[in-house]
Amino acid sequence: MRFSRLSGVFLLILFSSLGLTVSQSFPTGVGESANNGCLCHGGAANSTETTILGLPTIFESNEIFNLTLLVESSVQHSNESQGGFRLLVSGGEIQFANSSQTQELENGWTHTAEGNTVRSWNFSWTSPSDNSTAVEFVAYGNAVNGNENSMGDKWDGYGVTVPGSTYAGELIQPNVDQSYSLTDYSIILAGLIAILGFFYVVVK
């Protein structure tokens, strides 16, 4: 009986905390909280691929490139909600083709409620006037299933550094791999054991 009470209390708190996590959804866009990925949706998934089409390997000063941020995924959507994104660009100027689908938010770009109904967004990038610099592009795309929470949604990150034609420094590519590691799972397991132990003492 005592174990049953303990199990009931533990499971209630565990599912409640999980519910708080997965209920976070950003159909109207996401700011700095997604600068390292859509972490409220778990780790990045192989079933979803985010990419930026049309980027050059090098750029000259003040060039204009027509680009597409694309999210491809096996995740099926049940209503108009399909996906979203967070885009960070370290240099140059960004102009999205459809301003009603996108917005600038907290030093980056993201979707709006209207932009949540698609999985691709067209924009132009005007390169910096200084072609001795390098520009970092980081994009996180999320494919959603439309159930109004994060369960079943899958996201992926894309990152690349594009140098100017006279850039002479070391070219460092951004790290967008946010998959859970063995260490992450160990920490989660240790936390759950600690909670279970605490409630065992309390209920006992």
VEXSE-766187 format. One line per 3 residues: number of its first residue (from 1); their letters; for each residue x, y, z of N, C-alpha, C, CB. Coordinates in steps of 0.05 Angstrom, whole numbers, plus 32768, in hexadecimal, padded with zeros to 4 digits. Glycine has a CB too. Example, Ala and Ser with C-alpha at 12.3 -4.5 7.8 and 13.67 -1.06 7.14 Angstrom:
2
1 = as = 8108/7F8E/809C/80F6/7FA6/809C/8108/7FBE/809C/80E2/7FA7/80B5 | 8101/7FD3/808E/8111/7FEB/808F/8102/8001/809D/811A/7FF4/8072
***
This chain:
204
1 = mrf = 8011/7FE8/8000/8000/8000/8000/8011/8019/8000/7FED/8000/8018 | 8027/8018/8011/8039/802E/8012/8046/8033/7FF8/804D/802A/8028 | 804F/801D/7FEA/805C/801F/7FD0/8049/802A/7FBB/8067/8004/7FC8
4 = srl = 8030/8022/7FBD/801C/802C/7FAA/8018/804A/7FAC/8001/801D/7FAD | 8017/8053/7FC5/8014/8070/7FCA/802C/807F/7FBF/8011/8076/7FE8 | 8044/8074/7FC4/805C/8080/7FBA/805D/8081/7F9C/8075/8071/7FC5
7 = sgv = 8055/806B/7F90/8055/8069/7F73/8042/807D/7F67/804E/804D/7F69 | 802A/807F/7F73/8016/8092/7F69/801F/80AF/7F6B/7FFC/808F/7F79 | 802B/80B6/7F82/8035/80D2/7F85/804B/80D8/7F71/803F/80D7/7FA1
10 = fll = 805E/80C5/7F6E/8074/80C9/7F5C/806B/80CC/7F3F/8088/80B2/7F5F | 805A/80BA/7F37/8050/80BB/7F1B/8041/80D4/7F15/8040/80A2/7F15 | 8031/80DD/7F29/8021/80F5/7F25/8034/810D/7F21/800F/80FA/7F3D
13 = ilf = 8048/810F/7F32/805B/8126/7F2F/806B/8123/7F15/806E/8127/7F47 | 8073/810B/7F0F/8083/8107/7EF6/8073/810F/7EDE/808C/80EA/7EF4 | 805A/8105/7EDB/804A/810C/7EC4/8042/8129/7EC3/8031/80FA/7EC3
16 = ssl = 803E/8135/7EDB/8038/8151/7EDC/804F/8162/7ED2/8031/815A/7EF9 | 8067/815B/7EDA/807F/816A/7ED1/8083/8166/7EB3/8098/8162/7EE0 | 807E/814E/7EA9/8081/8149/7E8C/806C/8159/7E7D/807E/812C/7E86
19 = glt = 8054/815B/7E88/803F/816A/7E7B/8046/8187/7E79/8025/8166/7E8A | 8052/8192/7E8E/805A/81AE/7E8D/806E/81B3/7E77/8065/81B7/7EA7 | 8080/819F/7E73/8095/81A2/7E5F/8089/81A0/7E43/80AA/818D/7E62
22 = vsq = 8079/818B/7E3D/8070/8187/7E22/805A/819A/7E1A/8067/816A/7E1F | 804E/81A7/7E2D/8037/81B9/7E26/8041/81D3/7E1A/8026/81BE/7E3E | 805C/81D8/7E1C/8066/81F1/7E11/8066/81EF/7DF2/8083/81F7/7E1C
25 = sfp = 805A/8202/7DE6/8058/8202/7DC9/805A/821F/7DC0/803E/81F5/7DBF | 8066/8223/7DA9/806B/823F/7D9F/8061/8242/7D83/8089/8245/7DA1 | 8047/8240/7D7E/803C/8243/7D63/803F/825F/7D58/801F/823B/7D62
28 = tgv = 8043/8273/7D6A/8046/828F/7D61/8063/8298/7D60/8036/82A1/7D73 | 8076/8285/7D62/8092/828C/7D60/80A1/8288/7D7A/8095/82A9/7D58 | 80BB/8285/7D78/80CC/827F/7D8F/80E5/8291/7D8E/80D4/8261/7D90
31 = ges = 80ED/829B/7DA6/8103/82AD/7DA8/811D/829F/7DB1/80FD/82C3/7DBA | 812B/82AD/7DC3/8145/82A3/7DCC/8145/8288/7DD9/8151/82B7/7DDF | 812E/827F/7DE3/812D/8265/7DF0/8133/824E/7DDC/8112/8261/7DFC
34 = ann = 8132/8254/7DC2/8138/823F/7DAE/8152/8244/7DA0/8121/823E/7D99 | 8163/8255/7DAB/817D/825A/7D9F/818F/8242/7D9E/818B/8271/7DAD | 818A/822E/7DAF/8199/8215/7DAF/8188/81FD/7DA7/81A5/8210/7DCA
37 = gcl = 8172/8203/7D9B/8160/81ED/7D91/8146/81ED/7DA0/816E/81D3/7D95 | 8133/81DC/7D95/8119/81DA/7DA1/8119/81C6/7DB8/8104/81D2/7D8C | 8128/81CD/7DCD/812E/81BA/7DE2/8116/81B1/7DF2/8142/81C6/7DF5
40 = chg = 8100/81C0/7DF2/80E8/81B6/7DFF/80DB/819F/7DF0/80D3/81CD/7E03 | 80E5/8199/7DD8/80DB/8183/7DC8/80EF/816B/7DC9/80D7/818C/7DAB | 8101/816B/7DDD/8114/8155/7DDF/812C/815A/7DCC/8107/813B/7DD8
43 = gaa = 813A/8144/7DC6/8152/8146/7DB4/814A/8148/7D97/8164/812F/7DB9 | 815D/8150/7D87/8159/8152/7D6A/8153/8136/7D5F/8171/815E/7D5C | 8142/8135/7D4A/8139/811B/7D3F/8143/8117/7D23/811B/8119/7D40
46 = nst = 814A/80FE/7D1C/8153/80F8/7D01/813C/80F9/7CED/8160/80DD/7D00 | 8124/80F7/7CF7/810C/80F7/7CE5/8106/8112/7CDA/80F4/80EB/7CF3 | 8113/8127/7CE4/810F/8142/7CDB/812A/814E/7CD1/8103/8154/7CF1
49 = ett = 8129/815C/7CBB/8141/8169/7CB1/813C/8186/7CAB/814B/815A/7C97 | 814D/8197/7CB6/814C/81B4/7CB2/8164/81BC/7CA1/814B/81C4/7CCC | 815F/81CD/7C8D/8175/81D6/7C7C/816F/81F2/7C71/817A/81C3/7C65
52 = ilg = 8183/8200/7C68/8180/821A/7C5B/8189/8216/7C3E/8190/8231/7C69 | 8177/8218/7C2B/817E/8214/7C0F/8187/822E/7C02/8165/8209/7C00 | 819B/822C/7BF2/81A4/8243/7BE2/81BC/8252/7BEE/818E/8256/7BE0
55 = lpt = 81C7/8249/7C04/81DE/8257/7C10/81F7/8253/7BFF/81E3/824D/7C2C | 8208/8267/7BFC/8220/8264/7BEC/8236/8258/7BFD/8229/8280/7BE2 | 824B/824F/7BF0/8262/8245/7BFF/8274/825C/7C08/8273/8231/7BEE
58 = ife = 8275/8272/7BF9/8282/828B/7C01/8271/82A2/7BF7/829F/828C/7BF5 | 8275/82B9/7C02/8266/82D1/7BF8/8278/82E8/7BF2/8251/82D9/7C0D | 826E/82F9/7BE0/827B/8313/7BDB/826B/8328/7BEA/827C/8319/7BBC
61 = sne = 8276/8340/7BEA/8269/8356/7BF9/824D/835D/7BED/827A/836F/7BF9 | 823A/8360/7BFE/821F/836A/7BF7/8211/8359/7BE2/8221/8386/7BEE | 8216/8340/7BE2/8207/832E/7BD0/81EC/8327/7BDB/8218/8314/7BCA
64 = ifn = 81D9/8322/7BCA/81BE/831A/7BD3/81B9/82FE/7BCB/81A8/832D/7BC7 | 81B1/82ED/7BDE/81AC/82D1/7BDA/818F/82CB/7BE2/81C0/82BF/7BE9 | 8181/82BD/7BD0/8165/82B5/7BD6/8167/8299/7BE2/8153/82B5/7BBD
67 = ltl = 815D/8296/7BFB/8160/827E/7C0B/8145/8273/7C13/8172/8283/7C23 | 8145/825A/7C1B/812E/824D/7C26/8135/823D/7C3F/8120/823A/7C11 | 8128/8242/7C55/812B/8232/7C6D/8116/821C/7C6B/8127/8243/7C88
70 = lve = 811F/8203/7C6A/810D/81ED/7C64/810E/81D8/7C7B/8114/81E0/7C4A | 80F6/81CF/7C84/80F4/81BA/7C97/80E6/81A2/7C8A/80E5/81C3/7CB1 | 80F4/818C/7C87/80E8/8174/7C7C/80E6/815F/7C92/80F9/8169/7C64
73 = ssv = 80CF/8151/7C94/80CB/813F/7CAA/80B6/812A/7CA3/80C4/814E/7CC3 | 80B8/8113/7CB1/80A3/80FF/7CAE/808C/8104/7CC1/80AF/80E3/7CB4 | 808E/8118/7CD2/8079/811F/7CE5/8060/8129/7CD5/8082/8134/7CF9
76 = qhs = 804A/811C/7CDA/8031/8124/7CCC/8022/8137/7CDE/801F/810B/7CC6 | 8014/814B/7CD2/8006/815F/7CE1/7FE8/815A/7CDE/800D/817B/7CD7 | 7FD9/815F/7CF4/7FBC/8159/7CF5/7FAB/8172/7CF0/7FB5/814D/7D0F
79 = nes = 7FB7/818A/7CF0/7FA8/81A2/7CEB/7FBA/81B6/7CDC/7F9D/81AF/7D05 | 7FB5/81CF/7CDD/7FC5/81E2/7CCE/7FE1/81E6/7CD8/7FB7/81FD/7CCE | 7FE6/81E0/7CF2/8001/81E3/7CFD/8014/81CE/7CF1/8000/81E1/7D1C
82 = qgg = 802A/81D7/7CE6/803D/81C5/7CDA/8059/81C7/7CE5/803E/81CA/7CBC | 8062/81E0/7CEB/807D/81E2/7CF5/8085/81FF/7CFB/8090/81D7/7CE0 | 809E/8202/7D03/80A8/821C/7D0A/80C7/821C/7D09/809F/8224/7D26
85 = frl = 80D3/8233/7D0E/80F0/8235/7D0C/80FB/824B/7D1E/80F8/8239/7CF0 | 8115/8249/7D23/8125/825F/7D2F/813E/8262/7D1E/812B/8258/7D4D | 8143/827A/7D14/815A/827F/7D03/816B/8295/7D0F/8150/8288/7CE7
88 = lvs = 8185/828F/7D10/8199/82A2/7D19/81AE/82A6/7D04/81A7/8298/7D34 | 81B4/82BF/7CFD/81C8/82C5/7CE8/81DA/82DB/7CF3/81BA/82CF/7CCD | 81F4/82D7/7CF2/8206/82E9/7D00/820F/8301/7CF0/821F/82DA/7D07
91 = gge = 8208/8303/7CD7/8210/831A/7CC7/81FF/831D/7CAE/822D/8318/7CC0 | 81FF/8335/7CA3/81EF/833B/7C8B/81D2/8343/7C92/81EF/8323/7C78 | 81C1/8344/7C7E/81A6/834C/7C82/8193/8337/7C79/81A0/8367/7C74
94 = iqf = 817E/8332/7C89/816A/831D/7C82/814F/832B/7C7C/8166/830A/7C9A | 8142/8321/7C66/8128/832B/7C5F/8117/8313/7C57/812A/8340/7C48 | 8102/830E/7C66/80F0/82F7/7C5F/80DC/8300/7C4A/80E2/82ED/7C78
97 = ans = 80D5/82ED/7C38/80C3/82F3/7C22/80A7/82F8/7C2C/80C3/82DC/7C0E | 809E/82EA/7C41/8083/82EC/7C4B/8084/82F6/7C68/8073/82D1/7C49 | 8081/8310/7C6C/8083/831B/7C87/806D/8312/7C9A/8084/8339/7C85
100 = sqt = 8057/8309/7C8F/8041/8300/7CA1/8047/82E4/7CAC/8026/8300/7C91 | 805A/82D6/7CA0/8061/82BB/7CAA/8079/82BB/7CBC/8065/82A9/7C92 | 8087/82D1/7CBD/80A0/82D2/7CCC/80A3/82EB/7CDC/80B8/82CF/7CB9
103 = qel = 80B5/82EB/7CEF/80BA/8303/7CFF/80D6/8302/7D0B/80A5/8304/7D16 | 80E0/831A/7D11/80FA/831C/7D1F/80F4/831D/7D3D/810A/8335/7D15 | 8101/830D/7D4C/80FC/830B/7D68/8115/8304/7D78/80E6/82F5/7D6E
106 = eng = 811C/8315/7D8B/8133/8310/7D9D/814C/8309/7D8D/812C/82FB/7DB1 | 8154/831B/7D7B/816D/8318/7D6C/816E/8300/7D59/8184/8317/7D7F | 8157/82F7/7D50/8155/82E1/7D3E/813B/82E2/7D2F/8158/82C6/7D4C
109 = wth = 8135/82CE/7D1F/811C/82CD/7D0F/810D/82B4/7D15/8122/82CF/7CF0 | 80F3/82B6/7D14/80E2/829F/7D1A/80C8/82A1/7D0B/80DD/829C/7D38 | 80B7/828D/7D0D/809D/828D/7CFF/8088/829D/7D0F/8093/8270/7CFB
112 = tae = 8072/82A3/7D02/805A/82AE/7D0F/8045/8298/7D10/804F/82C8/7D00 | 802D/829F/7D1A/8018/828B/7D1A/8011/8282/7CFD/7FFF/8297/7D27 | 8012/8295/7CEA/800D/828E/7CCE/8024/827D/7CC3/8009/82A7/7CBD
115 = gnt = 803C/8284/7CCB/8054/8275/7CC2/8056/8259/7CCF/806C/8284/7CC8 | 8046/8253/7CE3/8045/8239/7CF0/8036/8225/7CDE/8038/823B/7D0B | 802A/822E/7CC9/801A/821C/7CB7/802A/8211/7CA0/8002/822B/7CAD
118 = vrs = 8044/8217/7C9F/8054/820E/7C89/806E/8202/7C94/805A/8224/7C74 | 807E/81F6/7C83/8098/81EB/7C8B/80AF/81F6/7C7A/8098/81CD/7C8A | 80AA/820B/7C6C/80C0/8218/7C5D/80BB/8236/7C5C/80C2/820D/7C40
121 = wnf = 80D1/8246/7C5D/80CF/8263/7C5F/80E5/826F/7C4D/80D1/826D/7C7C | 80DD/8280/7C3A/80F0/828C/7C28/80FA/82A7/7C32/80E3/8290/7C0C | 8113/82AC/7C2F/811F/82C6/7C37/8137/82CC/7C27/8125/82C5/7C55
124 = swt = 813F/82E5/7C27/8158/82EE/7C1A/816D/82F6/7C2F/8152/8305/7C06 | 8185/82F1/7C28/819C/82F9/7C39/81AE/830B/7C29/81AB/82E0/7C44 | 81B3/8323/7C33/81C7/8335/7C27/81E0/8332/7C37/81BD/8352/7C26
127 = sps = 81F5/832A/7C2A/820F/8325/7C38/821B/833F/7C42/8222/8317/7C25 | 822C/833D/7C57/8239/8355/7C62/824A/8363/7C4D/824A/834E/7C7A | 824E/837D/7C51/8260/838C/7C3F/827D/8384/7C42/825C/83AA/7C44
130 = dns = 8284/8379/7C58/829F/8370/7C5E/82A2/8352/7C57/82A8/8375/7C7B | 82AE/834C/7C40/82B1/8330/7C38/82C9/8321/7C45/82B3/832E/7C1A | 82D5/832E/7C58/82EA/8320/7C67/82DF/8313/7C81/8301/8334/7C6E
133 = tav = 82C5/8315/7C84/82B8/8309/7C9C/82AC/82EE/7C94/82A3/831C/7CA7 | 82A1/82E0/7CA8/8292/82C7/7CA4/8278/82CA/7CB3/82A2/82AE/7CAF | 8263/82BE/7CA8/8248/82C1/7CB3/823E/82A5/7CBB/8235/82CE/7C9F
136 = efv = 8234/82A4/7CD3/8229/828A/7CDE/820B/8289/7CDB/8231/8287/7CFB | 8201/8274/7CD0/81E4/826F/7CCD/81DD/8257/7CDF/81DC/8269/7CAF | 81CA/825B/7CF1/81C0/8246/7D02/81A1/8246/7D00/81C9/8249/7D20
139 = ayg = 8196/822F/7CF9/8179/822D/7CF7/816F/8214/7D05/8170/822C/7CD9 | 815A/8217/7D14/814C/8200/7D21/8130/81FE/7D16/814C/8202/7D40 | 8129/81E8/7D0B/810E/81E4/7CFF/80FF/81CE/7D0F/8110/81DD/7CE2
142 = nav = 80E6/81D3/7D13/80D5/81C0/7D22/80BE/81B8/7D11/80CC/81CD/7D3D | 80BA/819E/7D0F/80A2/8193/7D00/808E/818B/7D15/80AA/817B/7CEE | 8076/8197/7D15/8062/8191/7D29/804B/8182/7D1E/8058/81AC/7D36
145 = ngn = 803D/8173/7D30/8026/8163/7D27/800B/8170/7D2D/8028/8148/7D35 | 800B/8187/7D39/7FF2/8196/7D3D/7FE2/818D/7D55/7FE2/8193/7D25 | 7FED/817E/7D68/7FDE/8176/7D7F/7FDF/818A/7D96/7FE7/815B/7D89
148 = ens = 7FEA/81A2/7D91/7FEB/81B8/7DA4/7FFD/81B4/7DBC/7FCF/81BE/7DAD | 8010/81A0/7DBA/8025/819D/7DCD/803D/8191/7DBF/801C/818C/7DE6 | 8053/818E/7DCD/806C/8186/7DC0/806E/8168/7DBB/8083/818F/7DD0
151 = mgd = 805B/8158/7DC5/805C/813B/7DC2/805A/8133/7DA4/8046/812D/7DD2 | 806D/8124/7D9A/806D/811B/7D7E/807A/812F/7D6B/8051/8117/7D76 | 8080/8147/7D73/808E/815A/7D62/80AC/8153/7D60/808A/8177/7D6C
154 = kwd = 80B8/8158/7D49/80D4/8152/7D45/80E3/8169/7D39/80D7/8139/7D33 | 80FB/816F/7D43/810A/8186/7D39/8126/817E/7D32/810A/819C/7D4F | 8133/8191/7D24/814E/818C/7D1A/815D/81A7/7D17/814E/817D/7CFF
157 = gyg = 8177/81A7/7D1A/8187/81BF/7D18/8199/81BF/7CFF/8197/81C3/7D31 | 819F/81D6/7CF5/81B0/81DA/7CDE/81C3/81F1/7CE4/81A0/81DE/7CC4 | 81DC/81ED/7CDE/81EF/8203/7CE2/8206/8203/7CCE/81FA/8202/7CFE
160 = vtv = 820D/821A/7CC5/8223/821C/7CB2/8230/8238/7CB4/821A/8216/7C95 | 824A/823A/7CB0/8258/8254/7CAF/8260/8259/7C92/8270/8254/7CC2 | 8258/8270/7C87/825F/8277/7C6C/8274/828D/7C6D/8245/8280/7C5C
163 = pgs = 828B/8289/7C61/82A0/829E/7C61/829E/82B1/7C4A/82BB/8290/7C60 | 82A8/82C9/7C4E/82AB/82DC/7C38/82C3/82D4/7C27/82AE/82F8/7C43 | 82C4/82DF/7C0F/82D8/82D6/7BFC/82F5/82DC/7C05/82D3/82E4/7BE1
166 = tya = 82F8/82EF/7C17/8313/82F6/7C21/8317/82EE/7C3E/8319/8314/7C1D | 8305/82DD/7C48/8308/82D4/7C64/8320/82C3/7C67/82EE/82C5/7C6D | 8330/82C8/7C7C/8349/82BA/7C80/834B/82AB/7C9A/8360/82CE/7C7E
169 = gel = 8337/82AC/7CAB/8338/829F/7CC5/8330/8282/7CC4/8327/82AE/7CD9 | 8330/8276/7CDC/8327/825A/7CDE/8308/825A/7CDB/8330/824E/7CFA | 82FF/8247/7CCB/82E2/8246/7CC6/82D6/8231/7CD9/82DC/823E/7CA8
172 = iqp = 82C7/823B/7CED/82BB/822A/7D02/829E/8227/7CFC/82C0/8236/7D1E | 8295/820E/7CFA/8279/8208/7CF4/826A/8207/7D0E/8276/81EE/7CE4 | 8251/8211/7D0F/8241/8210/7D28/8239/81F4/7D2F/8228/8222/7D25
175 = nvd = 8237/81EF/7D49/822E/81D4/7D52/8210/81D6/7D59/823E/81CC/7D6C | 8200/81C8/7D4A/81E3/81C8/7D4E/81D9/81AD/7D57/81D5/81D1/7D34 | 81EB/819B/7D5E/81E2/8180/7D67/81DA/8182/7D84/81F9/816B/7D62
178 = qsy = 81C0/8180/7D89/81B6/8182/7DA4/81A8/8168/7DAD/81A2/8199/7DA7 | 81B1/8151/7DA1/81A5/8138/7DA9/81AD/8131/7DC6/81AE/8121/7D96 | 819B/8123/7DD4/81A2/811C/7DEF/81B9/8108/7DEF/8189/8110/7DFD
181 = slt = 81CC/810C/7E01/81E3/80FA/7E04/81DE/80E7/7E1B/81FC/810A/7E09 | 81F1/80D4/7E1E/81EF/80C1/7E34/81F0/80D0/7E4F/8206/80AC/7E32 | 8200/80E5/7E50/8201/80F5/7E68/81E7/8102/7E6F/8217/810B/7E65
184 = dys = 81D9/810C/7E5A/81BE/8118/7E5F/81AB/8104/7E6B/81B3/8123/7E45 | 81AB/80EC/7E5F/8198/80D8/7E6A/81A0/80CF/7E86/8198/80BF/7E57 | 81BA/80CE/7E8C/81C3/80C7/7EA7/81BA/80DC/7EBB/81E2/80C5/7EA7
187 = iil = 81BB/80F5/7EB4/81B2/810A/7EC6/8194/8108/7ECA/81B9/8126/7EBA | 8185/8103/7EB5/8168/8101/7EB7/8161/80E9/7ECA/815B/80FD/7E9C | 816E/80D2/7EC5/8169/80BA/7ED5/8170/80BF/7EF3/8179/80A3/7ECB
190 = agl = 8187/80CD/7EF7/818F/80D3/7F13/817A/80E5/7F21/81AA/80E0/7F13 | 8170/80F8/7F12/815B/810A/7F1D/8142/80FB/7F24/8155/8120/7F09 | 8139/80E9/7F13/8121/80D9/7F19/8125/80C7/7F31/811A/80C8/7F01
193 = iai = 813D/80BB/7F34/8143/80AA/7F4B/8143/80BB/7F65/815E/809C/7F48 | 814E/80D3/7F63/814F/80E5/7F7A/8133/80EC/7F83/815F/80FE/7F74 | 8121/80F3/7F6F/8105/80F9/7F76/80F7/80E1/7F83/80F6/8102/7F5D
196 = lgf = 80FC/80CA/7F77/80EF/80B2/7F82/80F9/80AD/7F9F/80F6/8099/7F71 | 8113/80B0/7FA4/811D/80AD/7FBF/8112/80C0/7FD2/813B/80AF/7FBE | 810F/80D9/7FCA/8103/80EE/7FDB/80E7/80E7/7FE3/8103/8109/7FCD
199 = fyv = 80D7/80DF/7FD0/80BB/80D9/7FD7/80B8/80BE/7FE6/80AB/80D7/7FBE | 80CC/80AD/7FE3/80CC/8094/7FF3/80CF/809B/8011/80E2/8081/7FEA | 80E2/80AE/8016/80E7/80B7/8032/80CF/80C5/803D/80FF/80C9/8033
202 = vvk = 80C2/80D6/802C/80AB/80E6/8035/8094/80D4/803C/80A3/80FA/8021 | 808D/80C1/8029/8076/80B0/802D/807B/809C/8043/806F/80A2/8013 | 8093/8092/8045/809A/807F/805A/8095/808B/8076/80B7/8076/8058
***
